Amino acid sequence: MVKETSLMAYQEHKASGKALSQRLQIFEFIKANQPCTRKQIELGLGIGINAVCGRVNKLLEMGMIEVAFKDKDPVTDRLVEFLRMRD
């Protein structure tokens, strides 16, 4: 269950337009650096991984990007999703 404070913070973040701004930055990063991982986006843009994951999930949901493949992340050496623009 989501805590009330987390829900309030999310609503404020969304209302401020920051979520949309970050989503556009992430979309442009993926476009220029595809395929890339969430960690690469975090490091490339300096946006926290929690925000990156939320914005990437929204872009996936909207059908703007897709998972290209899964492989070991060159940064973390863990199995991750590599993202690309949707065809």
N, C-alpha and C positions, 0 to 999 in steps of 0.2 A: 504494500500500500504506500502511495506517495504521501510524504508529509506535507502538511499545509504550508509550511514555510517554503518548501521546494516548489510547490505548485504556484505560490504567490511570486516567487523569484522568476519562474518560467514565464508567467503572464506579463510581468514587468519587462522582462527581456524581449519578449515578442512584441509588446506594445511600443518599445523604444525604437524598433526597426533594426536593432543590432543583429537579430537572427537572420533577417533577410540579407543584410549587408554581408555577413559572414558566409551565408549560403552562396551568394554571388561570387565572393572571393574564392571559395572552395571550388565552385563550378569552373571558374577561369583557370585555376591551378591545375585541375584535372585535365582540362582541355589542352593546356600547354605541356603537361608532363605525363601523359597517359602511356602505359598503364602505371598507376601509382597506388601506394597504400595509404591508409589513414595516418600512419606514423610519419610518412613522408610529407603529407599535407600539414600535419602538426609542426614538423620541423621547418618546412618551407615557408609557412605563413605566420608561425609564432602564435597560433591559436591553440588553446588547451585541448587535449585529446577528448575530453568529455564533450566540448562544444563541436569538435570535428565530427565525432561519431553521430551526434544528434543531427547535424546539418547533412551529413552524408546519407543517413537513413532517410531523411526527408527527400533528398534528391533521388534516391533509389525509388522511393514510394511514388514520386511524381513521374518516374520513367525518363528522367533526364540523363541519368548515368546508369551503368550496369556493372556487374561483376564480370571482369574479363576472364579471370582464372584464379585459382588458389595455389600458393607456393610459399616457400620460406621467405620471410621478410629479410632483406639484406641488412637492416638495422638491428632488429631484435632476434633474428634467427628462429622465429616462431611461424607457424602456418597462418597465413593471413590472406585476405581477399585483395586482389589487385583490381583497381577501378578504371573504367574508361568511359568515354562518351558513348551514348547509345546510338547504334546505327540507324 
